[in-house]
Amino acid sequence: MGEHADAAAALKGIALIEASTRGRSRWYTGYLWLFAAWQLVVVPSVLLWRGPTGTVVSTLANALVVVGLSVFATRQPVVPRGHARLHLQVIGAWTLAYLSVLALGLTLFVGSVPFAVVAALVCALPAAYAARREARTA
């Protein structure tokens, strides 16, 4: 009976550790939502705010947000399982979307507010989708 009690105690301990780890890794969902929300600001700014001032302000603001999110991520005590693969997929999809909308928005749809709105949503989609998926699995 002692072996069964030890095994049960060990399993209970493992379950507590897993629950604690899952709870402490929820930060990544928030990170993804913040990244997605930022796209709703930065993409229209880049596409619609023309000239050197717009370029400087949107570039500096984007750099501050990216650095802030990166510092936040590096200070987290727990990294979710599969984080590197998922993060690379999100950033890869975002990069493809961002470069595509910039190419279209700065050549064919210059100054188009409707295009800037759709472009912002397209750029926010990879992170928002991943955030929803992460929230369901956490």
C-alpha contacts under 8 A as a table, 3 or more apart, distances in Angstrom:
res1	aa1	res2	aa2	distance
1	M	4	H	5.28
1	M	5	A	6.33
2	G	5	A	5.11
2	G	6	D	6.13
3	E	6	D	5.06
3	E	7	A	6.09
4	H	7	A	5.04
4	H	8	A	6.03
5	A	8	A	5.07
5	A	9	A	6.08
6	D	9	A	5.08
6	D	10	A	6.09
7	A	10	A	5.02
7	A	11	L	6.13
8	A	11	L	5.09
8	A	12	K	6.07
9	A	12	K	5.04
9	A	13	G	6.13
10	A	13	G	5.03
10	A	14	I	6.20
11	L	14	I	5.02
11	L	15	A	6.12
12	K	15	A	5.07
12	K	16	L	6.25
13	G	16	L	5.13
13	G	17	I	6.28
14	I	17	I	5.09
14	I	18	E	6.16
15	A	18	E	5.10
15	A	19	A	6.12
16	L	19	A	5.14
16	L	20	S	6.11
17	I	20	S	5.11
17	I	21	T	6.06
18	E	21	T	5.05
18	E	22	R	6.08
19	A	22	R	5.16
19	A	23	G	6.18
20	S	23	G	5.14
20	S	24	R	6.14
21	T	24	R	5.08
21	T	25	S	6.08
21	T	78	V	6.67
22	R	25	S	5.19
22	R	26	R	6.64
22	R	80	P	7.54
22	R	138	A	6.03
23	G	26	R	5.68
23	G	138	A	7.34
24	R	27	W	6.87
24	R	77	P	7.41
24	R	78	V	6.14
25	S	28	Y	6.33
25	S	78	V	5.41
25	S	79	V	5.96
25	S	80	P	5.46
26	R	29	T	5.59
26	R	30	G	7.12
26	R	135	A	7.54
26	R	138	A	6.68
27	W	30	G	5.24
27	W	31	Y	6.20
27	W	76	Q	7.66
28	Y	31	Y	4.82
28	Y	32	L	6.15
28	Y	73	A	7.75
28	Y	80	P	7.67
28	Y	131	A	7.72
28	Y	134	E	7.89
29	T	32	L	5.18
29	T	33	W	6.29
29	T	130	A	7.88
29	T	131	A	4.80
29	T	132	R	7.57
29	T	134	E	5.97
29	T	135	A	6.17
30	G	33	W	5.06
30	G	34	L	6.13
30	G	131	A	7.38
31	Y	34	L	5.20
31	Y	35	F	6.20
31	Y	69	L	6.94
31	Y	73	A	7.69
32	L	35	F	5.04
32	L	36	A	6.11
32	L	127	A	5.17
32	L	128	A	6.48
32	L	130	A	7.14
32	L	131	A	5.37
33	W	36	A	5.04
33	W	37	A	6.06
33	W	127	A	6.64
33	W	128	A	5.88
33	W	131	A	6.08
34	L	37	A	5.06
34	L	38	W	6.06
35	F	38	W	5.14
35	F	39	Q	6.58
35	F	69	L	7.96
35	F	124	A	7.47
35	F	127	A	6.61
36	A	39	Q	5.32
36	A	40	L	7.11
36	A	123	C	7.48
36	A	124	A	4.25
36	A	125	L	6.93
36	A	126	P	7.75
36	A	127	A	5.28
36	A	128	A	5.62
37	A	40	L	5.37
37	A	41	V	7.18
37	A	124	A	6.70
38	W	41	V	5.28
38	W	42	V	6.11
38	W	124	A	7.85
39	Q	42	V	5.16
39	Q	43	V	5.57
39	Q	120	A	5.64
39	Q	121	L	7.51
39	Q	123	C	6.11
39	Q	124	A	5.35
40	L	43	V	6.19
40	L	44	P	6.93
40	L	117	V	7.70
40	L	120	A	4.90
40	L	121	L	6.59
40	L	124	A	6.80
41	V	44	P	6.02
41	V	45	S	6.32
41	V	120	A	7.56
42	V	45	S	5.00
42	V	46	V	6.10
42	V	58	S	6.56
42	V	62	N	6.87
42	V	120	A	7.85
43	V	46	V	5.23
43	V	47	L	6.15
43	V	116	A	6.88
43	V	119	A	6.95
43	V	120	A	5.26
43	V	123	C	7.73
44	P	47	L	5.03
44	P	48	L	5.64
44	P	49	W	7.69
44	P	113	V	7.81
44	P	116	A	5.00
44	P	117	V	6.66
44	P	119	A	7.69
44	P	120	A	6.40
45	S	48	L	5.40
45	S	49	W	5.27
45	S	54	G	7.29
45	S	58	S	6.37
46	V	49	W	5.87
46	V	50	R	7.53
46	V	54	G	7.08
46	V	55	T	6.80
46	V	58	S	6.24
47	L	50	R	7.31
47	L	102	L	7.09
47	L	105	G	6.16
47	L	106	L	6.69
47	L	110	V	7.35
47	L	111	G	6.86
47	L	116	A	6.37
48	L	110	V	7.67
48	L	111	G	5.37
48	L	112	S	7.46
48	L	113	V	7.33
48	L	116	A	7.30
49	W	54	G	4.94
49	W	55	T	7.46
50	R	53	T	7.64
50	R	54	G	5.54
50	R	55	T	7.06
51	G	54	G	5.54
51	G	55	T	6.36
52	P	55	T	5.05
52	P	56	V	6.09
53	T	56	V	5.20
53	T	57	V	6.01
54	G	57	V	5.26
54	G	58	S	5.89
55	T	58	S	5.44
55	T	59	T	5.89
56	V	59	T	5.21
56	V	60	L	6.03
57	V	60	L	5.26
57	V	61	A	5.99
58	S	61	A	5.11
58	S	62	N	5.94
59	T	62	N	5.14
59	T	63	A	6.10
60	L	63	A	5.02
60	L	64	L	6.18
61	A	64	L	5.13
61	A	65	V	6.27
62	N	65	V	5.17
62	N	66	V	6.09
63	A	66	V	5.17
63	A	67	V	6.00
64	L	67	V	5.18
64	L	68	G	5.93
65	V	68	G	4.99
65	V	69	L	6.05
66	V	69	L	5.18
66	V	70	S	6.01
67	V	70	S	4.98
67	V	71	V	6.05
68	G	71	V	5.23
68	G	72	F	6.11
69	L	72	F	4.99
69	L	73	A	6.09
70	S	73	A	5.04
70	S	74	T	6.21
71	V	74	T	5.21
71	V	75	R	6.33
72	F	75	R	5.40
72	F	76	Q	6.77
73	A	76	Q	5.58
76	Q	79	V	7.20
79	V	83	H	6.58
80	P	83	H	5.27
82	G	85	R	5.60
82	G	86	L	6.18
83	H	86	L	5.18
83	H	87	H	5.78
84	A	87	H	5.15
84	A	88	L	6.07
85	R	88	L	5.23
85	R	89	Q	6.23
86	L	89	Q	5.06
86	L	90	V	6.18
86	L	130	A	7.92
87	H	90	V	5.07
87	H	91	I	6.06
88	L	91	I	5.17
88	L	92	G	5.78
89	Q	92	G	5.04
89	Q	93	A	6.06
90	V	93	A	5.25
90	V	94	W	6.03
90	V	126	P	5.51
90	V	127	A	5.95
90	V	130	A	7.10
91	I	94	W	4.93
91	I	95	T	5.91
91	I	126	P	7.85
92	G	95	T	5.10
92	G	96	L	6.29
93	A	96	L	5.22
93	A	97	A	6.20
93	A	126	P	6.13
94	W	97	A	5.03
94	W	98	Y	5.85
94	W	123	C	5.74
94	W	124	A	7.56
94	W	125	L	7.94
94	W	126	P	5.93
94	W	127	A	7.59
95	T	98	Y	5.07
95	T	99	L	5.97
96	L	99	L	5.44
96	L	100	S	6.07
97	A	100	S	5.15
97	A	101	V	6.13
97	A	122	V	6.59
97	A	123	C	5.53
98	Y	101	V	5.32
98	Y	102	L	6.05
98	Y	119	A	7.99
98	Y	123	C	5.78
99	L	102	L	5.12
99	L	103	A	6.06
100	S	103	A	5.18
100	S	104	L	6.22
101	V	104	L	5.07
101	V	105	G	5.58
101	V	119	A	5.76
102	L	105	G	4.99
102	L	106	L	5.75
103	A	106	L	5.54
103	A	107	T	6.19
104	L	107	T	5.34
104	L	108	L	5.31
104	L	109	F	6.16
105	G	108	L	5.92
105	G	109	F	4.58
105	G	110	V	5.43
105	G	111	G	7.68
105	G	112	S	7.68
105	G	115	F	7.17
105	G	116	A	7.31
106	L	109	F	6.37
106	L	110	V	5.22
107	T	110	V	6.01
109	F	112	S	5.42
109	F	115	F	6.71
112	S	115	F	5.30
112	S	116	A	6.25
113	V	116	A	4.98
113	V	117	V	6.26
114	P	117	V	5.19
114	P	118	V	6.35
115	F	118	V	5.15
115	F	119	A	5.87
116	A	119	A	4.94
116	A	120	A	6.05
117	V	120	A	5.21
117	V	121	L	6.43
118	V	121	L	5.14
118	V	122	V	6.15
119	A	122	V	5.02
119	A	123	C	6.16
120	A	123	C	5.16
120	A	124	A	6.13
121	L	124	A	5.02
121	L	125	L	6.06
122	V	125	L	5.24
122	V	126	P	7.83
123	C	126	P	6.83
124	A	127	A	5.86
124	A	128	A	6.09
125	L	128	A	5.06
125	L	129	Y	5.85
126	P	129	Y	5.32
126	P	130	A	6.24
127	A	130	A	5.12
127	A	131	A	5.97
128	A	131	A	4.98
128	A	132	R	6.22
129	Y	132	R	5.27
129	Y	133	R	6.26
130	A	133	R	5.01
130	A	134	E	6.00
131	A	134	E	5.05
131	A	135	A	6.03
132	R	135	A	5.09
132	R	136	R	6.32
133	R	136	R	5.27
133	R	137	T	6.46
134	E	137	T	5.20
134	E	138	A	6.06
135	A	138	A	5.32
